[in-house]
Amino acid sequence: MAKILNKYLYIDLGKAVMIVGFAAAGTSVLIYDLKTFAMSMVGTYLNGIILDNFINGFHMRKKVCIISRRII
């Protein structure tokens, strides 16, 4: 579901995972207690934030510059 939101609505994958996770956690309140619901919401939020930061790390370019007095 998250990948479909990402592909067709152009939502970041981490945010799409959060939306789908919040929907799933929202239905858990019907079965479990509020403590479980709150913990699942926090876990879903953290999962989405970590996923976004992990994916954005792949888009960064790194450059290494070596400065030396030695001429090759």
PDB file of N, H, CA, C and O in Angstrom:
ATOM      1  N   MET A   1       0.820  -1.188   0.000  1.00  0.00           N
ATOM      2  CA  MET A   1       0.000   0.000   0.000  1.00  0.00           C
ATOM      3  C   MET A   1       0.865   1.254   0.000  1.00  0.00           C
ATOM      4  O   MET A   1       0.581   2.218  -0.712  1.00  0.00           O
ATOM      5  N   ALA A   2       1.924   1.231   0.806  1.00  0.00           N
ATOM      6  H   ALA A   2       2.155   0.448   1.385  1.00  0.00           H
ATOM      7  CA  ALA A   2       2.792   2.405   0.886  1.00  0.00           C
ATOM      8  C   ALA A   2       3.479   2.675  -0.450  1.00  0.00           C
ATOM      9  O   ALA A   2       3.618   3.828  -0.856  1.00  0.00           O
ATOM     10  N   LYS A   3       3.901   1.631  -1.121  1.00  0.00           N
ATOM     11  H   LYS A   3       3.789   0.694  -0.791  1.00  0.00           H
ATOM     12  CA  LYS A   3       4.570   1.804  -2.422  1.00  0.00           C
ATOM     13  C   LYS A   3       3.582   2.338  -3.467  1.00  0.00           C
ATOM     14  O   LYS A   3       3.976   3.106  -4.345  1.00  0.00           O
ATOM     15  N   ILE A   4       2.326   1.948  -3.387  1.00  0.00           N
ATOM     16  H   ILE A   4       2.006   1.324  -2.674  1.00  0.00           H
ATOM     17  CA  ILE A   4       1.311   2.478  -4.304  1.00  0.00           C
ATOM     18  C   ILE A   4       1.107   3.965  -4.055  1.00  0.00           C
ATOM     19  O   ILE A   4       1.021   4.743  -5.005  1.00  0.00           O
ATOM     20  N   LEU A   5       1.027   4.371  -2.786  1.00  0.00           N
ATOM     21  H   LEU A   5       1.096   3.739  -2.014  1.00  0.00           H
ATOM     22  CA  LEU A   5       0.918   5.797  -2.464  1.00  0.00           C
ATOM     23  C   LEU A   5       2.140   6.554  -2.967  1.00  0.00           C
ATOM     24  O   LEU A   5       2.026   7.668  -3.479  1.00  0.00           O
ATOM     25  N   ASN A   6       3.304   5.941  -2.817  1.00  0.00           N
ATOM     26  H   ASN A   6       3.397   5.036  -2.402  1.00  0.00           H
ATOM     27  CA  ASN A   6       4.544   6.560  -3.268  1.00  0.00           C
ATOM     28  C   ASN A   6       4.560   6.738  -4.772  1.00  0.00           C
ATOM     29  O   ASN A   6       4.984   7.780  -5.272  1.00  0.00           O
ATOM     30  N   LYS A   7       4.107   5.738  -5.491  1.00  0.00           N
ATOM     31  H   LYS A   7       3.763   4.891  -5.084  1.00  0.00           H
ATOM     32  CA  LYS A   7       4.188   5.762  -6.952  1.00  0.00           C
ATOM     33  C   LYS A   7       3.170   6.701  -7.584  1.00  0.00           C
ATOM     34  O   LYS A   7       3.522   7.484  -8.466  1.00  0.00           O
ATOM     35  N   TYR A   8       1.923   6.638  -7.153  1.00  0.00           N
ATOM     36  H   TYR A   8       1.637   6.002  -6.436  1.00  0.00           H
ATOM     37  CA  TYR A   8       0.865   7.385  -7.832  1.00  0.00           C
ATOM     38  C   TYR A   8       0.558   8.743  -7.223  1.00  0.00           C
ATOM     39  O   TYR A   8       0.090   9.636  -7.930  1.00  0.00           O
ATOM     40  N   LEU A   9       0.805   8.925  -5.937  1.00  0.00           N
ATOM     41  H   LEU A   9       1.184   8.200  -5.363  1.00  0.00           H
ATOM     42  CA  LEU A   9       0.535  10.208  -5.296  1.00  0.00           C
ATOM     43  C   LEU A   9       1.806  11.000  -4.996  1.00  0.00           C
ATOM     44  O   LEU A   9       1.743  12.104  -4.455  1.00  0.00           O
ATOM     45  N   TYR A  10       2.963  10.428  -5.352  1.00  0.00           N
ATOM     46  H   TYR A  10       3.014   9.531  -5.791  1.00  0.00           H
ATOM     47  CA  TYR A  10       4.268  11.077  -5.188  1.00  0.00           C
ATOM     48  C   TYR A  10       4.530  11.496  -3.742  1.00  0.00           C
ATOM     49  O   TYR A  10       5.070  12.571  -3.480  1.00  0.00           O
ATOM     50  N   ILE A  11       4.140  10.631  -2.817  1.00  0.00           N
ATOM     51  H   ILE A  11       3.702   9.758  -3.030  1.00  0.00           H
ATOM     52  CA  ILE A  11       4.411  10.857  -1.399  1.00  0.00           C
ATOM     53  C   ILE A  11       5.713  10.143  -1.072  1.00  0.00           C
ATOM     54  O   ILE A  11       5.952   9.041  -1.567  1.00  0.00           O
ATOM     55  N   ASP A  12       6.567  10.759  -0.239  1.00  0.00           N
ATOM     56  H   ASP A  12       6.372  11.653   0.162  1.00  0.00           H
ATOM     57  CA  ASP A  12       7.797  10.095   0.187  1.00  0.00           C
ATOM     58  C   ASP A  12       7.458   8.733   0.784  1.00  0.00           C
ATOM     59  O   ASP A  12       6.420   8.564   1.423  1.00  0.00           O
ATOM     60  N   LEU A  13       8.345   7.766   0.569  1.00  0.00           N
ATOM     61  H   LEU A  13       9.189   7.903   0.050  1.00  0.00           H
ATOM     62  CA  LEU A  13       8.070   6.400   1.010  1.00  0.00           C
ATOM     63  C   LEU A  13       7.904   6.309   2.526  1.00  0.00           C
ATOM     64  O   LEU A  13       7.047   5.569   3.008  1.00  0.00           O
ATOM     65  N   GLY A  14       8.698   7.040   3.268  1.00  0.00           N
ATOM     66  H   GLY A  14       9.395   7.642   2.876  1.00  0.00           H
ATOM     67  CA  GLY A  14       8.574   7.028   4.728  1.00  0.00           C
ATOM     68  C   GLY A  14       7.240   7.574   5.193  1.00  0.00           C
ATOM     69  O   GLY A  14       6.630   7.034   6.116  1.00  0.00           O
ATOM     70  N   LYS A  15       6.785   8.642   4.560  1.00  0.00           N
ATOM     71  H   LYS A  15       7.281   9.081   3.810  1.00  0.00           H
ATOM     72  CA  LYS A  15       5.483   9.216   4.913  1.00  0.00           C
ATOM     73  C   LYS A  15       4.349   8.280   4.510  1.00  0.00           C
ATOM     74  O   LYS A  15       3.350   8.168   5.222  1.00  0.00           O
ATOM     75  N   ALA A  16       4.499   7.612   3.378  1.00  0.00           N
ATOM     76  H   ALA A  16       5.310   7.702   2.799  1.00  0.00           H
ATOM     77  CA  ALA A  16       3.482   6.646   2.948  1.00  0.00           C
ATOM     78  C   ALA A  16       3.412   5.475   3.916  1.00  0.00           C
ATOM     79  O   ALA A  16       2.323   4.991   4.224  1.00  0.00           O
ATOM     80  N   VAL A  17       4.564   5.014   4.399  1.00  0.00           N
ATOM     81  H   VAL A  17       5.449   5.407   4.148  1.00  0.00           H
ATOM     82  CA  VAL A  17       4.581   3.941   5.394  1.00  0.00           C
ATOM     83  C   VAL A  17       3.883   4.404   6.667  1.00  0.00           C
ATOM     84  O   VAL A  17       3.152   3.636   7.291  1.00  0.00           O
ATOM     85  N   MET A  18       4.107   5.663   7.055  1.00  0.00           N
ATOM     86  H   MET A  18       4.701   6.287   6.548  1.00  0.00           H
ATOM     87  CA  MET A  18       3.446   6.196   8.240  1.00  0.00           C
ATOM     88  C   MET A  18       1.936   6.232   8.060  1.00  0.00           C
ATOM     89  O   MET A  18       1.199   5.861   8.974  1.00  0.00           O
ATOM     90  N   ILE A  19       1.466   6.669   6.905  1.00  0.00           N
ATOM     91  H   ILE A  19       2.065   6.969   6.162  1.00  0.00           H
ATOM     92  CA  ILE A  19       0.026   6.760   6.663  1.00  0.00           C
ATOM     93  C   ILE A  19      -0.623   5.384   6.742  1.00  0.00           C
ATOM     94  O   ILE A  19      -1.649   5.211   7.401  1.00  0.00           O
ATOM     95  N   VAL A  20      -0.025   4.409   6.070  1.00  0.00           N
ATOM     96  H   VAL A  20       0.808   4.549   5.534  1.00  0.00           H
ATOM     97  CA  VAL A  20      -0.569   3.057   6.089  1.00  0.00           C
ATOM     98  C   VAL A  20      -0.474   2.464   7.496  1.00  0.00           C
ATOM     99  O   VAL A  20      -1.396   1.784   7.948  1.00  0.00           O
ATOM    100  N   GLY A  21       0.625   2.718   8.179  1.00  0.00           N
ATOM    101  H   GLY A  21       1.374   3.270   7.812  1.00  0.00           H
ATOM    102  CA  GLY A  21       0.790   2.224   9.549  1.00  0.00           C
ATOM    103  C   GLY A  21      -0.200   2.846  10.514  1.00  0.00           C
ATOM    104  O   GLY A  21      -0.724   2.168  11.397  1.00  0.00           O
ATOM    105  N   PHE A  22      -0.458   4.149  10.347  1.00  0.00           N
ATOM    106  H   PHE A  22      -0.031   4.700   9.629  1.00  0.00           H
ATOM    107  CA  PHE A  22      -1.443   4.814  11.204  1.00  0.00           C
ATOM    108  C   PHE A  22      -2.840   4.236  10.972  1.00  0.00           C
ATOM    109  O   PHE A  22      -3.619   4.088  11.914  1.00  0.00           O
ATOM    110  N   ALA A  23      -3.151   3.913   9.725  1.00  0.00           N
ATOM    111  H   ALA A  23      -2.518   4.033   8.960  1.00  0.00           H
ATOM    112  CA  ALA A  23      -4.456   3.304   9.437  1.00  0.00           C
ATOM    113  C   ALA A  23      -4.567   1.933  10.098  1.00  0.00           C
ATOM    114  O   ALA A  23      -5.607   1.595  10.664  1.00  0.00           O
ATOM    115  N   ALA A  24      -3.502   1.151  10.025  1.00  0.00           N
ATOM    116  H   ALA A  24      -2.657   1.426   9.565  1.00  0.00           H
ATOM    117  CA  ALA A  24      -3.517  -0.170  10.658  1.00  0.00           C
ATOM    118  C   ALA A  24      -3.569  -0.050  12.179  1.00  0.00           C
ATOM    119  O   ALA A  24      -4.285  -0.798  12.844  1.00  0.00           O
ATOM    120  N   ALA A  25      -2.804   0.898  12.722  1.00  0.00           N
ATOM    121  H   ALA A  25      -2.223   1.506  12.182  1.00  0.00           H
ATOM    122  CA  ALA A  25      -2.806   1.092  14.177  1.00  0.00           C
ATOM    123  C   ALA A  25      -4.150   1.645  14.644  1.00  0.00           C
ATOM    124  O   ALA A  25      -4.595   1.352  15.753  1.00  0.00           O
ATOM    125  N   GLY A  26      -4.791   2.440  13.799  1.00  0.00           N
ATOM    126  H   GLY A  26      -4.429   2.678  12.898  1.00  0.00           H
ATOM    127  CA  GLY A  26      -6.107   2.978  14.154  1.00  0.00           C
ATOM    128  C   GLY A  26      -7.147   1.892  14.308  1.00  0.00           C
ATOM    129  O   GLY A  26      -8.039   2.000  15.149  1.00  0.00           O
ATOM    130  N   THR A  27      -7.046   0.855  13.513  1.00  0.00           N
ATOM    131  H   THR A  27      -6.321   0.768  12.829  1.00  0.00           H
ATOM    132  CA  THR A  27      -7.994  -0.246  13.652  1.00  0.00           C
ATOM    133  C   THR A  27      -7.667  -1.138  14.846  1.00  0.00           C
ATOM    134  O   THR A  27      -8.531  -1.873  15.326  1.00  0.00           O
ATOM    135  N   SER A  28      -6.435  -1.079  15.324  1.00  0.00           N
ATOM    136  H   SER A  28      -5.734  -0.482  14.934  1.00  0.00           H
ATOM    137  CA  SER A  28      -6.059  -1.904  16.475  1.00  0.00           C
ATOM    138  C   SER A  28      -6.714  -1.430  17.762  1.00  0.00           C
ATOM    139  O   SER A  28      -6.812  -2.191  18.724  1.00  0.00           O
ATOM    140  N   VAL A  29      -7.160  -0.192  17.791  1.00  0.00           N
ATOM    141  H   VAL A  29      -7.081   0.427  17.009  1.00  0.00           H
ATOM    142  CA  VAL A  29      -7.806   0.318  19.003  1.00  0.00           C
ATOM    143  C   VAL A  29      -9.135  -0.403  19.240  1.00  0.00           C
ATOM    144  O   VAL A  29      -9.635  -0.426  20.365  1.00  0.00           O
ATOM    145  N   LEU A  30      -9.702  -0.984  18.197  1.00  0.00           N
ATOM    146  H   LEU A  30      -9.297  -0.965  17.283  1.00  0.00           H
ATOM    147  CA  LEU A  30     -10.953  -1.727  18.355  1.00  0.00           C
ATOM    148  C   LEU A  30     -10.735  -3.072  19.046  1.00  0.00           C
ATOM    149  O   LEU A  30     -11.651  -3.617  19.661  1.00  0.00           O
ATOM    150  N   ILE A  31      -9.516  -3.602  18.940  1.00  0.00           N
ATOM    151  H   ILE A  31      -8.772  -3.160  18.440  1.00  0.00           H
ATOM    152  CA  ILE A  31      -9.236  -4.930  19.483  1.00  0.00           C
ATOM    153  C   ILE A  31      -8.425  -4.855  20.776  1.00  0.00           C
ATOM    154  O   ILE A  31      -8.709  -5.575  21.734  1.00  0.00           O
ATOM    155  N   TYR A  32      -7.410  -3.977  20.799  1.00  0.00           N
ATOM    156  H   TYR A  32      -7.179  -3.393  20.021  1.00  0.00           H
ATOM    157  CA  TYR A  32      -6.510  -3.901  21.942  1.00  0.00           C
ATOM    158  C   TYR A  32      -6.819  -2.672  22.785  1.00  0.00           C
ATOM    159  O   TYR A  32      -7.729  -1.905  22.469  1.00  0.00           O
ATOM    160  N   ASP A  33      -6.059  -2.492  23.855  1.00  0.00           N
ATOM    161  H   ASP A  33      -5.320  -3.115  24.111  1.00  0.00           H
ATOM    162  CA  ASP A  33      -6.268  -1.349  24.743  1.00  0.00           C
ATOM    163  C   ASP A  33      -5.567  -0.101  24.210  1.00  0.00           C
ATOM    164  O   ASP A  33      -4.864  -0.162  23.201  1.00  0.00           O
ATOM    165  N   LEU A  34      -5.758   1.016  24.879  1.00  0.00           N
ATOM    166  H   LEU A  34      -6.329   1.066  25.699  1.00  0.00           H
ATOM    167  CA  LEU A  34      -5.196   2.289  24.419  1.00  0.00           C
ATOM    168  C   LEU A  34      -3.683   2.337  24.530  1.00  0.00           C
ATOM    169  O   LEU A  34      -3.034   3.030  23.747  1.00  0.00           O
ATOM    170  N   LYS A  35      -3.103   1.615  25.489  1.00  0.00           N
ATOM    171  H   LYS A  35      -3.630   1.053  26.126  1.00  0.00           H
ATOM    172  CA  LYS A  35      -1.645   1.588  25.629  1.00  0.00           C
ATOM    173  C   LYS A  35      -1.009   0.963  24.398  1.00  0.00           C
ATOM    174  O   LYS A  35      -0.022   1.482  23.879  1.00  0.00           O
ATOM    175  N   THR A  36      -1.563  -0.141  23.929  1.00  0.00           N
ATOM    176  H   THR A  36      -2.365  -0.563  24.351  1.00  0.00           H
ATOM    177  CA  THR A  36      -1.053  -0.795  22.721  1.00  0.00           C
ATOM    178  C   THR A  36      -1.225   0.112  21.510  1.00  0.00           C
ATOM    179  O   THR A  36      -0.341   0.194  20.657  1.00  0.00           O
ATOM    180  N   PHE A  37      -2.360   0.787  21.440  1.00  0.00           N
ATOM    181  H   PHE A  37      -3.078   0.720  22.133  1.00  0.00           H
ATOM    182  CA  PHE A  37      -2.619   1.730  20.349  1.00  0.00           C
ATOM    183  C   PHE A  37      -1.581   2.853  20.343  1.00  0.00           C
ATOM    184  O   PHE A  37      -1.036   3.187  19.291  1.00  0.00           O
ATOM    185  N   ALA A  38      -1.309   3.431  21.503  1.00  0.00           N
ATOM    186  H   ALA A  38      -1.752   3.159  22.358  1.00  0.00           H
ATOM    187  CA  ALA A  38      -0.346   4.528  21.594  1.00  0.00           C
ATOM    188  C   ALA A  38       1.061   4.070  21.217  1.00  0.00           C
ATOM    189  O   ALA A  38       1.782   4.782  20.517  1.00  0.00           O
ATOM    190  N   MET A  39       1.449   2.891  21.677  1.00  0.00           N
ATOM    191  H   MET A  39       0.864   2.313  22.245  1.00  0.00           H
ATOM    192  CA  MET A  39       2.779   2.378  21.351  1.00  0.00           C
ATOM    193  C   MET A  39       2.910   2.074  19.860  1.00  0.00           C
ATOM    194  O   MET A  39       3.967   2.303  19.274  1.00  0.00           O
ATOM    195  N   SER A  40       1.854   1.566  19.249  1.00  0.00           N
ATOM    196  H   SER A  40       0.995   1.379  19.725  1.00  0.00           H
ATOM    197  CA  SER A  40       1.916   1.285  17.819  1.00  0.00           C
ATOM    198  C   SER A  40       1.984   2.576  17.009  1.00  0.00           C
ATOM    199  O   SER A  40       2.634   2.612  15.964  1.00  0.00           O
ATOM    200  N   MET A  41       1.329   3.628  17.469  1.00  0.00           N
ATOM    201  H   MET A  41       0.801   3.599  18.318  1.00  0.00           H
ATOM    202  CA  MET A  41       1.412   4.925  16.780  1.00  0.00           C
ATOM    203  C   MET A  41       2.824   5.505  16.871  1.00  0.00           C
ATOM    204  O   MET A  41       3.348   6.022  15.884  1.00  0.00           O
ATOM    205  N   VAL A  42       3.434   5.421  18.039  1.00  0.00           N
ATOM    206  H   VAL A  42       3.009   5.001  18.840  1.00  0.00           H
ATOM    207  CA  VAL A  42       4.794   5.929  18.211  1.00  0.00           C
ATOM    208  C   VAL A  42       5.771   5.113  17.366  1.00  0.00           C
ATOM    209  O   VAL A  42       6.646   5.675  16.708  1.00  0.00           O
ATOM    210  N   GLY A  43       5.623   3.802  17.383  1.00  0.00           N
ATOM    211  H   GLY A  43       4.912   3.345  17.917  1.00  0.00           H
ATOM    212  CA  GLY A  43       6.497   2.939  16.594  1.00  0.00           C
ATOM    213  C   GLY A  43       6.352   3.193  15.100  1.00  0.00           C
ATOM    214  O   GLY A  43       7.346   3.200  14.374  1.00  0.00           O
ATOM    215  N   THR A  44       5.134   3.401  14.639  1.00  0.00           N
ATOM    216  H   THR A  44       4.327   3.395  15.230  1.00  0.00           H
ATOM    217  CA  THR A  44       4.886   3.691  13.219  1.00  0.00           C
ATOM    218  C   THR A  44       5.507   5.019  12.825  1.00  0.00           C
ATOM    219  O   THR A  44       6.102   5.139  11.754  1.00  0.00           O
ATOM    220  N   TYR A  45       5.368   6.020  13.690  1.00  0.00           N
ATOM    221  H   TYR A  45       4.884   5.922  14.560  1.00  0.00           H
ATOM    222  CA  TYR A  45       5.954   7.332  13.412  1.00  0.00           C
ATOM    223  C   TYR A  45       7.475   7.240  13.313  1.00  0.00           C
ATOM    224  O   TYR A  45       8.070   7.762  12.371  1.00  0.00           O
ATOM    225  N   LEU A  46       8.098   6.584  14.273  1.00  0.00           N
ATOM    226  H   LEU A  46       7.615   6.160  15.038  1.00  0.00           H
ATOM    227  CA  LEU A  46       9.551   6.449  14.257  1.00  0.00           C
ATOM    228  C   LEU A  46      10.032   5.652  13.051  1.00  0.00           C
ATOM    229  O   LEU A  46      11.060   5.978  12.457  1.00  0.00           O
ATOM    230  N   ASN A  47       9.293   4.610  12.687  1.00  0.00           N
ATOM    231  H   ASN A  47       8.457   4.344  13.169  1.00  0.00           H
ATOM    232  CA  ASN A  47       9.634   3.805  11.521  1.00  0.00           C
ATOM    233  C   ASN A  47       9.631   4.669  10.248  1.00  0.00           C
ATOM    234  O   ASN A  47      10.536   4.558   9.421  1.00  0.00           O
ATOM    235  N   GLY A  48       8.635   5.511  10.097  1.00  0.00           N
ATOM    236  H   GLY A  48       7.900   5.602  10.769  1.00  0.00           H
ATOM    237  CA  GLY A  48       8.556   6.381   8.920  1.00  0.00           C
ATOM    238  C   GLY A  48       9.687   7.399   8.875  1.00  0.00           C
ATOM    239  O   GLY A  48      10.260   7.641   7.813  1.00  0.00           O
ATOM    240  N   ILE A  49      10.010   7.992  10.006  1.00  0.00           N
ATOM    241  H   ILE A  49       9.545   7.795  10.869  1.00  0.00           H
ATOM    242  CA  ILE A  49      11.086   8.988  10.068  1.00  0.00           C
ATOM    243  C   ILE A  49      12.429   8.326   9.751  1.00  0.00           C
ATOM    244  O   ILE A  49      13.214   8.865   8.971  1.00  0.00           O
ATOM    245  N   ILE A  50      12.694   7.177  10.342  1.00  0.00           N
ATOM    246  H   ILE A  50      12.056   6.739  10.976  1.00  0.00           H
ATOM    247  CA  ILE A  50      13.958   6.480  10.105  1.00  0.00           C
ATOM    248  C   ILE A  50      14.064   6.053   8.651  1.00  0.00           C
ATOM    249  O   ILE A  50      15.135   6.165   8.055  1.00  0.00           O
ATOM    250  N   LEU A  51      12.982   5.569   8.072  1.00  0.00           N
ATOM    251  H   LEU A  51      12.112   5.478   8.556  1.00  0.00           H
ATOM    252  CA  LEU A  51      12.993   5.148   6.668  1.00  0.00           C
ATOM    253  C   LEU A  51      13.279   6.319   5.741  1.00  0.00           C
ATOM    254  O   LEU A  51      14.062   6.184   4.801  1.00  0.00           O
ATOM    255  N   ASP A  52      12.655   7.471   5.993  1.00  0.00           N
ATOM    256  H   ASP A  52      12.020   7.580   6.757  1.00  0.00           H
ATOM    257  CA  ASP A  52      12.924   8.654   5.172  1.00  0.00           C
ATOM    258  C   ASP A  52      14.388   9.070   5.251  1.00  0.00           C
ATOM    259  O   ASP A  52      15.005   9.365   4.228  1.00  0.00           O
ATOM    260  N   ASN A  53      14.942   9.095   6.453  1.00  0.00           N
ATOM    261  H   ASN A  53      14.440   8.856   7.284  1.00  0.00           H
ATOM    262  CA  ASN A  53      16.343   9.492   6.613  1.00  0.00           C
ATOM    263  C   ASN A  53      17.287   8.483   5.967  1.00  0.00           C
ATOM    264  O   ASN A  53      18.309   8.872   5.402  1.00  0.00           O
ATOM    265  N   PHE A  54      16.963   7.202   6.042  1.00  0.00           N
ATOM    266  H   PHE A  54      16.133   6.886   6.501  1.00  0.00           H
ATOM    267  CA  PHE A  54      17.782   6.159   5.431  1.00  0.00           C
ATOM    268  C   PHE A  54      17.774   6.292   3.910  1.00  0.00           C
ATOM    269  O   PHE A  54      18.825   6.207   3.275  1.00  0.00           O
ATOM    270  N   ILE A  55      16.608   6.498   3.330  1.00  0.00           N
ATOM    271  H   ILE A  55      15.755   6.567   3.846  1.00  0.00           H
ATOM    272  CA  ILE A  55      16.503   6.626   1.875  1.00  0.00           C
ATOM    273  C   ILE A  55      17.164   7.913   1.394  1.00  0.00           C
ATOM    274  O   ILE A  55      17.820   7.914   0.353  1.00  0.00           O
ATOM    275  N   ASN A  56      17.003   9.000   2.130  1.00  0.00           N
ATOM    276  H   ASN A  56      16.469   8.999   2.976  1.00  0.00           H
ATOM    277  CA  ASN A  56      17.640  10.262   1.732  1.00  0.00           C
ATOM    278  C   ASN A  56      19.155  10.170   1.791  1.00  0.00           C
ATOM    279  O   ASN A  56      19.841  10.914   1.090  1.00  0.00           O
ATOM    280  N   GLY A  57      19.688   9.281   2.604  1.00  0.00           N
ATOM    281  H   GLY A  57      19.131   8.677   3.173  1.00  0.00           H
ATOM    282  CA  GLY A  57      21.130   9.094   2.680  1.00  0.00           C
ATOM    283  C   GLY A  57      21.707   8.533   1.391  1.00  0.00           C
ATOM    284  O   GLY A  57      22.876   8.765   1.087  1.00  0.00           O
ATOM    285  N   PHE A  58      20.901   7.794   0.627  1.00  0.00           N
ATOM    286  H   PHE A  58      19.951   7.605   0.875  1.00  0.00           H
ATOM    287  CA  PHE A  58      21.367   7.256  -0.651  1.00  0.00           C
ATOM    288  C   PHE A  58      21.472   8.324  -1.719  1.00  0.00           C
ATOM    289  O   PHE A  58      22.221   8.161  -2.682  1.00  0.00           O
ATOM    290  N   HIS A  59      20.734   9.421  -1.568  1.00  0.00           N
ATOM    291  H   HIS A  59      20.125   9.554  -0.785  1.00  0.00           H
ATOM    292  CA  HIS A  59      20.731  10.473  -2.581  1.00  0.00           C
ATOM    293  C   HIS A  59      21.831  11.507  -2.359  1.00  0.00           C
ATOM    294  O   HIS A  59      22.013  12.399  -3.188  1.00  0.00           O
ATOM    295  N   MET A  60      22.553  11.402  -1.272  1.00  0.00           N
ATOM    296  H   MET A  60      22.405  10.678  -0.598  1.00  0.00           H
ATOM    297  CA  MET A  60      23.639  12.333  -0.995  1.00  0.00           C
ATOM    298  C   MET A  60      24.896  11.905  -1.742  1.00  0.00           C
ATOM    299  O   MET A  60      25.192  10.716  -1.859  1.00  0.00           O
ATOM    300  N   ARG A  61      25.605  12.866  -2.229  1.00  0.00           N
ATOM    301  H   ARG A  61      25.364  13.831  -2.133  1.00  0.00           H
ATOM    302  CA  ARG A  61      26.881  12.572  -2.883  1.00  0.00           C
ATOM    303  C   ARG A  61      27.999  12.948  -1.928  1.00  0.00           C
ATOM    304  O   ARG A  61      27.909  13.922  -1.181  1.00  0.00           O
ATOM    305  N   LYS A  62      29.034  12.162  -1.972  1.00  0.00           N
ATOM    306  H   LYS A  62      29.107  11.371  -2.579  1.00  0.00           H
ATOM    307  CA  LYS A  62      30.180  12.408  -1.109  1.00  0.00           C
ATOM    308  C   LYS A  62      31.400  12.672  -1.965  1.00  0.00           C
ATOM    309  O   LYS A  62      31.596  12.040  -3.002  1.00  0.00           O
ATOM    310  N   LYS A  63      32.210  13.602  -1.525  1.00  0.00           N
ATOM    311  H   LYS A  63      32.051  14.116  -0.682  1.00  0.00           H
ATOM    312  CA  LYS A  63      33.402  13.951  -2.266  1.00  0.00           C
ATOM    313  C   LYS A  63      34.584  13.910  -1.303  1.00  0.00           C
ATOM    314  O   LYS A  63      34.513  14.427  -0.188  1.00  0.00           O
ATOM    315  N   VAL A  64      35.659  13.292  -1.749  1.00  0.00           N
ATOM    316  H   VAL A  64      35.717  12.872  -2.655  1.00  0.00           H
ATOM    317  CA  VAL A  64      36.873  13.204  -0.948  1.00  0.00           C
ATOM    318  C   VAL A  64      37.959  13.962  -1.691  1.00  0.00           C
ATOM    319  O   VAL A  64      38.190  13.731  -2.878  1.00  0.00           O
ATOM    320  N   CYS A  65      38.612  14.852  -1.000  1.00  0.00           N
ATOM    321  H   CYS A  65      38.425  15.040  -0.036  1.00  0.00           H
ATOM    322  CA  CYS A  65      39.690  15.633  -1.588  1.00  0.00           C
ATOM    323  C   CYS A  65      40.936  15.451  -0.718  1.00  0.00           C
ATOM    324  O   CYS A  65      40.915  15.730   0.481  1.00  0.00           O
ATOM    325  N   ILE A  66      42.012  14.983  -1.333  1.00  0.00           N
ATOM    326  H   ILE A  66      42.029  14.757  -2.307  1.00  0.00           H
ATOM    327  CA  ILE A  66      43.260  14.766  -0.606  1.00  0.00           C
ATOM    328  C   ILE A  66      44.219  15.890  -0.977  1.00  0.00           C
ATOM    329  O   ILE A  66      44.545  16.083  -2.149  1.00  0.00           O
ATOM    330  N   ILE A  67      44.658  16.617   0.020  1.00  0.00           N
ATOM    331  H   ILE A  67      44.393  16.461   0.971  1.00  0.00           H
ATOM    332  CA  ILE A  67      45.604  17.712  -0.184  1.00  0.00           C
ATOM    333  C   ILE A  67      46.952  17.274   0.346  1.00  0.00           C
ATOM    334  O   ILE A  67      47.083  16.875   1.503  1.00  0.00           O
ATOM    335  N   SER A  68      47.959  17.354  -0.523  1.00  0.00           N
ATOM    336  H   SER A  68      47.852  17.678  -1.463  1.00  0.00           H
ATOM    337  CA  SER A  68      49.268  16.879  -0.156  1.00  0.00           C
ATOM    338  C   SER A  68      50.337  17.755  -0.825  1.00  0.00           C
ATOM    339  O   SER A  68      50.082  18.370  -1.860  1.00  0.00           O
ATOM    340  N   ARG A  69      51.517  17.805  -0.237  1.00  0.00           N
ATOM    341  H   ARG A  69      51.725  17.306   0.604  1.00  0.00           H
ATOM    342  CA  ARG A  69      52.636  18.531  -0.847  1.00  0.00           C
ATOM    343  C   ARG A  69      53.347  17.675  -1.874  1.00  0.00           C
ATOM    344  O   ARG A  69      54.101  18.188  -2.701  1.00  0.00           O
ATOM    345  N   ARG A  70      53.114  16.389  -1.827  1.00  0.00           N
ATOM    346  H   ARG A  70      52.502  15.972  -1.155  1.00  0.00           H
ATOM    347  CA  ARG A  70      53.764  15.469  -2.735  1.00  0.00           C
ATOM    348  C   ARG A  70      53.161  15.558  -4.153  1.00  0.00           C
ATOM    349  O   ARG A  70      51.943  15.505  -4.318  1.00  0.00           O
ATOM    350  N   ILE A  71      54.006  15.688  -5.140  1.00  0.00           N
ATOM    351  H   ILE A  71      54.996  15.730  -5.005  1.00  0.00           H
ATOM    352  CA  ILE A  71      53.545  15.772  -6.523  1.00  0.00           C
ATOM    353  C   ILE A  71      53.769  14.422  -7.185  1.00  0.00           C
ATOM    354  O   ILE A  71      54.859  13.855  -7.109  1.00  0.00           O
ATOM    355  N   ILE A  72      52.754  13.925  -7.819  1.00  0.00           N
ATOM    356  H   ILE A  72      51.868  14.385  -7.880  1.00  0.00           H
ATOM    357  CA  ILE A  72      52.847  12.610  -8.452  1.00  0.00           C
ATOM    358  C   ILE A  72      53.168  12.765  -9.915  1.00  0.00           C
ATOM    359  O   ILE A  72      53.289  11.770 -10.630  1.00  0.00           O
TER     360      ILE A  72
END
